[in-house]
Structure formats: structure tokens, C-alpha cells
């Protein structure tokens, strides 16, 4: 169904396609937990371009592709000529001659677009400044495992209008989920992403709320989500951002506004100013479930883009 497609953003994927990837991820998790030998990627390779360092993305991908019998090759910013002595176009043309998949964790989303334009192999966005689709598959998988469903649930986002939020906005309405977003003034999600989310919410009959009040966003929510306030490459903005995000820390006090069954999520790495220890390490927190699921979702995407998802 998805063979040969790029995985740049969940905006490109339908409800049925996202559901398929989630179901496949859950199936793979069961197989791996059972220590079942399942190696459909024998003879296949993936190039992994990392402009940004990572713990979960690198380890989950290398381990997951290995479980499937494939080979994942790590290429850090000092390992190849990417954007220095060789253009992105030429890098894509060369790597896709060697590798069946190209996974890229980059700064600019335009780099993902350019790699996909010139690669003859499917390109997987492992993070860009605009979208983080693999993370949201892992998050939605964890939510589905916890509640048994996605449709009808309400997600509250408290924090920066960043790439993780953009990917939630790209997928939540399609999965029948309401979305309530609180960001400080000046940190709202990108307008084109918001416009698309509004269209999808209207089409799928879900609610989208944009506010600057964390309590308003959290009110009645089943899932409370936050993320870093200072992303890689924003270190020079740290002091200003910490001032601007005052009052946005997720605490048990804030969560009193949520539904009785609320859970907490964070894609990691986490800093205490974003969420306090009481919430982060509580029974309400499923942060390590979503971290674990990063492996199964990248495995599912790799198999689907290679057309090996029915093997």
C-alpha cells in the first residue's frame, strides 16, 4: 500500500494509512517481545543521515532494523560530505544507489524535501525543524495501547509551537482526536500547518482550540503533552525562552483541569522546567512507553515503504 512512498510528514498520509502503520507497529512489538525470529529485511540496507545528535532515534533505528535482518548505516555530520563539499542532490543520488532507504535527521525541512526529490529510494524524515512524524507515530501507538482507542480522545499541548506539535496537528484530526493547544504569544505553530489542521478538523468533525492559557488547553483533556522549550540550535535564545514560558510547566496542579483519566507524554530529553518530577515519574506518565515505541514505529515505516509489510 505504501511501497516506494516517502515519509516526510503525516500530512501526506490518510487515516487508513496511519492506522495501518500503527497496527503494524503493534504487531511488530508483539513479535519482538515474543522473541520471534522475523527477518524480512535481510539483504536490505538503510543509510541514516544525522545532522543532529540523538539517543532514541539512532538506537531505536539501528536496533530495530537489525532485528528485521537489515543493515542500518550511521552517517554523522562529519562522516559524509553532506552540504559541504557535495550538494544534497548529489548525496541523495549516490546514497540511493547503495541503500534501499534513506533516513535523515536534519535541521531544515527543506533538506528532507530535497533529499526526497532526488533519491530513488524512499526517504524517512527522522526529524526536521518543521515535522517529526516518527515521534508522533510512537506517541499515538502509546496512547492507543493505554486507552484502547484514539477516536474521541482530547490531546492538550502545553509548550512551544514546534515540529512535534506540527506533527500532532497533521495527524490528530485524521484519527478523530480533539486538539487543544496552549503556546505563549509569539510561539504559535506555523500558519500553514494551522490552516491545514483546521481544514482536517472540520472534515473529520474534531475540535481545534488555540490559546495562550495552559489551563484552558488542559481542561477536560485525556492526554497532556509538552516538549523542550529550547531546541537544538536555539541555545542563544535560552534565557528569553525560559522567561516567555513562565507558567507553562506541567504540574499536578495544572493537571487538575484535565479529565480524570489523564496521562502525560514527553518525547525526551526532558528538563524539569517543562514538567516537574511529580508528574514526569508518576503512574500517569507514559514517557518511557512512547520512547520504547520509537523502535517499533520506525520498523513499521521501513517495512511499509519497502513493500514488506505483508510478509
N, C-alpha and C positions, 0 to 999 in steps of 0.2 A: 504493500500500500504506500509506503514512504520511500521505497528504494530510489536512490540517486538524488534525493532532495537534500538541500542544505538545511541546517538547523541554526538559523541566525537569530530568530525571535519567535516567540509563541504567537505573535500577531499573524504569522504565516500559516498557523495550524488551526484546524477546525476542532469543534467539540469532540467529534468522533476520533480524530487523530490524537488529541491529547489524552483522551480516555484510553485509547489503545496503548499509548506509551506508559501510562500509569499502571494499567493492568499487567502489561509485560514486565514492568519493574517489580511488581508484587510477586509475580510468578518466579522471576529470577531470584528474588530474595528467598523464597521458599526452597528453591533448588540449591542455592548456596548454603543455606542453613542446614539442609539435609546432607550436605557434602556430596551431592550428586555430581558425577563426572559429566560435564556438559561443555563441549569444546567446539562449537560451530564456527569459531573464528580461526581455526588452525589454517595457517597459510596466509592470513591477513595481517596487515600492519597499519598502525596509526602514528602519524607524526604529531607531536604535541608542542606547539609553539607557546612559550611563556615569556611575554614581555614583563608580566607582573609575577612576583613570587606567590606561592600558595602552599598550604598544607593539605587541605581537604581535596582540592581539585587534582593535584598531582598524585597523591597517594591513592585516592579512590579510582582514578582512571587507570593508572599503571596496574593496580591490583585487580581491578575488575576485568580489564582486557586480558590479563594473564589467566584469570580463572576461565575465560572463554576460549583460551588456546591461542589468542593473538599476541602480537608484539606491539607495545607502545613505546615510542622513542621520544625521550625528553629532549627538547631543544630550548635552552635558556637564551636570554638576550645576548650572551657572549659566545654562544655556540655556533650561531649561523650569521649570515650577512644581512639579516632582515632589516630593510630600511636604511642600511648604512652604505655598504658597497654594492648592494644589489636591491633592485626595486621589489616591492611586494608582488607585482605582476610576475616577475621572473622567478621569485621564490615559489609562488603558487604553481607555476608551470613546471618547475623542477620537482618539487616535493610530491606533486600528484602523479608524476611518472614513477615514483618509488613506492608511494603509500596509498592504501585504499581509502583512508580517511585522514583529514587534517583537523585537529582540534587546536583552537587558538584562544589564548587568554591575553587580551590586549588592552591598551589604553583607549584608543579612539575606535568607535564603532565603524567608522569609515574603513578601517583596516580589515574588519570582518567582511564588509561589503566587497572590498577589492579582492581579497583572497577568494571569495566565493565566485566572483565574476570570472576569474581566470583559472581556477582549479578545475580539473576534470574529475576530481574526487570530491565527495561530499565534505563540506566544511561545517564544523560544530563550534558554535560560539560558547566558549567556556567562561567568558566574562568580557564585557566591554563597558565603556563609560555610559552606555545607554540601556543595555539589556543584560540580564543574567538568567537565561532561560533554564539552564540545567538546575540551578538552585531552586527555582520555583517548582519544577517537577518533583524534586526531593521533598520540598515543603508540602505540596499538595498530596503527595504519597503518604507523608506522615499524618496529615490531617485525616485522610481517608482511613488510614489504619486505626486512628484513635476514635473517630466518630462513626465509621462505617459508611460514610457518605460525604459528598461535597455540597450538593444542591441544597439550598435553603440556609446554609450557614452564613454568618457575617464575620468578615475579617476587619479588624481595626489596625490601621497603620499609624504609628506614632514616631515621627522622626523626619529624616531628610527625604526629599523627593528625588531619589537616586535610581540607579539601574535595577536594584532588587524590586523596588516599588513599581517601576515601569513594567517589569515582567509579571508582577502580580496583576497589574491593571490590564495587561494583554491577555490574561487567561481567566481571571476570576469570573467575569460576566458569562463567558462561554460555558463555564462549569456550573452556572446557576448560583453563584455566590455574590452576596452583597458586599460592598466595599466602602469603608468609612476611613477617610484619610485626614490626619492632622499633621500639618507642617508649619513651621514658623513662616512669617511673611518673608518672601524672597527666596524660599527654599521649596517652592511648589514643584510638582512634576512637570515635565516638558509639555508644552501646549498641544503638540501634535499627538502625543501619547494620550493626553487627557481627552482630546476630541474623539479619538478612536475608541477610548474606553466608554465615553458617553454613548456613542453610537451602538456599541456592543451591549451596553446595559439596557438601552431601550429595546433593542432587538430581542434580547433574552429575558426581559422582564425583571431585571435586578436593580438594586438601588446603588447609586454612587453619591457619596457625600464628601465634600471638600470643606475643610475648616482649619482654623488655627488653634482650636481648643482641644487638647488631648482628651478631656473628659467627655466632650461631645462625641468624639470619634469612638471612644471605648464603650459608650453607653449601649448596653444590650449585645455586645459582641461576643462571639464564641471563641474567636482567635485574636490574640493581641500579638502584633509583630513589630519589632523595631530592628535597627541595624546601626552600623557605625555612623557617627556624626562627622567623622574626619576620615575620608577615604585616602588610599594611597595616591600621592601626588597633590594632596591638599594640606600638607604639613604647615605651610606658611599661613594658612587660614585658621589654624587650630584655636588660637585664643579667641578670635572673633566668633567662630562657630560655637564654642562652648558657652559663650555669653548669650548668643542668639537662641540656643536650645535649652536655656534655663527653664525648668518646669516640665520638661519633656521626658524625664526619667520614668521608666515603668516601675511602679511600686505596688505593693498590696493595697495601698490607699487608692491609687488610680484604678486598680482592677475591681474595686468595689462597685464601679459603674457598669461592669461587664455582666454578661449572663452568668448564671450560677455554674455553668459547665465550662467556663473559660479555660483556655490553655494559652501558654506563652511560647513564642518562637523567636529565634535569632539565628542568622546564618553563620555567625562566628567569623573572625575572632571578636570577642566582646570586651567592652570596657565598662566599668561599674557606673560611670555617669549615664550610660544608656539604660541600664536595668540594674537594680540592686541585687545583692546576693540572696535576699529572702525570696524573691521571685525566680531568679535565674536557677537556683538549686532546689526549688520546691517541686512537689509532686505535680504541679500544674505545668511545669516546663518540659517540653519535648525537644529541646535544642539538640540533644545528642542522638535522638532518633532521626531527626532531619539530616544531621551530619552523616550518620551511617548510610542513609538512603541516597546520598550523593553517588555512591558506588553503583547501586542497582539502576539508577536512572541513566547514568552515562552508558552503562552496559546495554540498556534497552534502546537508547538512541542509536548507538553504534550498530546493533543488530538490525534495527529497522531501516536505517539508511543504506545498509548493505543488502537488504532484502533477505536477511537470515532469521527474521523474527518468527517464522512459522516452522523452523526446523526442529 
